[in-house]
Amino acid sequence: MATTSYHVPVLLEESLEQLDLKPGAVIVDGTLGGAGHAQAILERTAPDGVLIGLDVDPDAIREAGLRLGRFGDRVRLVQASFRRLADVARELELVAVDGVLLDLGVSSHQLDRPERGFRFSPGPESPLDMRMDRAGEGITAAGLLASLSAEELERVFSKYGELPGARRLARAIVEHRKLGPLATAKDLIDLIQGAGIGRGRQHNPATLVFQALRIAVNDELAALEEGLAAAIRILRPGGRLVVLTYHSLEDRIVKQTIRSAAKGCVCPPSFPVCRCGRKPSVRLATRRAVEPTAAEVEGNPRARSARLRAAIRLEAA
Ligand SMILES: C[S@@+](CC[C@H](N)C(=O)[O-])C[C@H]1O[C@@H](n2cnc3c(N)ncnc32)[C@H](O)[C@@H]1O
């Protein structure tokens, strides 16, 4: 049986509107999660629309399979990263699709399961895992903490967490390794507090540390860059790209990628005429990022930081 509270879809109506759904459309949901967006997409593209659903997490694929069973052969699910979108499209013999949705980050289900280790929660102890694909061969957060040098750890915390005190924390971790491994979320929280990171600051430093580790473990920013490029490539002219982000690092990448694709030319401003010959491949559908309403945030606090950007594929590439 599918559980009811896997994940509440964020900016749902806004996403559906930007996808400009029509009956018979072929839509890729690159981040299935609890299939909230996917179900609504299938309903709005009835009777014959097709949904290709990807997720790196086998749990999400299993759950989505249960939730979307009633749509029969209108659904194709693939356990894969959206960075492989172009390969998946080729394997499924898709020529071009009408829309791609990427709803980034982790689902409530992933966050709420202590055994996944995505955040510190009181109660059952969390191992520092943080892999979205637990069946894969990627390194865990505990593995990173045990193996990266102080310089590499500092880079992770400052680049992916924008953490004040990144160097101090990195050094404290390397010191701690002489005593024993950091295996659980509580071990890490104790170390952050012991090192005095973020004292007197508004943001909880543990949130930034966990975010940084999660991004590093799942190579999230590189996956996003590759996924956006692949998504633009597989869209038909007029097809829609819709991306939901949850922190400024992701949003910056989406904004810059879409703007650059809309501009085309990459010649330095000092060139009097274009020499690169690149043409715009998309047009912006959202000038500014769309944010959730106060009512949505009140009903679903996890929507608070969501930002939606969308683009429309152009004929010339
Ligand atoms: C915010 S949730 C999506 C929620 C979904 N829209 C819904 O309505 O239930 C993000 C999902 O994307 C998945 N994910 C994150 N990065 C991914 C990637 N590179 N490729 C495929 N799936 C990814 C996560 O495993 C998670 O299940």
PDBQT file of the ligand as one rigid body, heavy atoms in Angstrom, charges set to zero:
ROOT
HETATM    1  C1  LIG A 401      11.587  17.184  -3.542  1.00  0.00    +0.000 C 
HETATM    2  S1  LIG A 401      11.545  15.489  -3.964  1.00  0.00    +0.000 S 
HETATM    3  C2  LIG A 401      10.400  15.414  -5.295  1.00  0.00    +0.000 C 
HETATM    4  C3  LIG A 401       8.983  15.385  -4.821  1.00  0.00    +0.000 C 
HETATM    5  C4  LIG A 401       7.959  15.148  -5.915  1.00  0.00    +0.000 C 
HETATM    6  N1  LIG A 401       7.902  16.233  -6.867  1.00  0.00    +0.000 N 
HETATM    7  C5  LIG A 401       6.588  14.902  -5.326  1.00  0.00    +0.000 C 
HETATM    8  O1  LIG A 401       5.647  15.616  -5.676  1.00  0.00    +0.000 OA
HETATM    9  O2  LIG A 401       6.443  13.994  -4.501  1.00  0.00    +0.000 OA
HETATM   10  C6  LIG A 401      13.063  15.248  -4.779  1.00  0.00    +0.000 C 
HETATM   11  C7  LIG A 401      13.312  13.834  -5.273  1.00  0.00    +0.000 C 
HETATM   12  O3  LIG A 401      14.327  13.935  -6.269  1.00  0.00    +0.000 OA
HETATM   13  C8  LIG A 401      15.196  12.860  -6.136  1.00  0.00    +0.000 C 
HETATM   14  N2  LIG A 401      16.469  13.297  -6.725  1.00  0.00    +0.000 N 
HETATM   15  C9  LIG A 401      17.363  14.176  -6.235  1.00  0.00    +0.000 A 
HETATM   16  N3  LIG A 401      18.398  14.323  -7.081  1.00  0.00    +0.000 NA
HETATM   17  C10 LIG A 401      18.146  13.535  -8.147  1.00  0.00    +0.000 A 
HETATM   18  C11 LIG A 401      18.823  13.257  -9.366  1.00  0.00    +0.000 A 
HETATM   19  N4  LIG A 401      20.008  13.811  -9.654  1.00  0.00    +0.000 N 
HETATM   20  N5  LIG A 401      18.246  12.434 -10.243  1.00  0.00    +0.000 NA
HETATM   21  C12 LIG A 401      17.041  11.839  -9.971  1.00  0.00    +0.000 A 
HETATM   22  N6  LIG A 401      16.368  12.038  -8.819  1.00  0.00    +0.000 NA
HETATM   23  C13 LIG A 401      16.904  12.880  -7.922  1.00  0.00    +0.000 A 
HETATM   24  C14 LIG A 401      15.246  12.549  -4.667  1.00  0.00    +0.000 C 
HETATM   25  O4  LIG A 401      15.630  11.216  -4.449  1.00  0.00    +0.000 OA
HETATM   26  C15 LIG A 401      13.804  12.839  -4.232  1.00  0.00    +0.000 C 
HETATM   27  O5  LIG A 401      13.039  11.669  -4.268  1.00  0.00    +0.000 OA
ENDROOT
TORSDOF 0
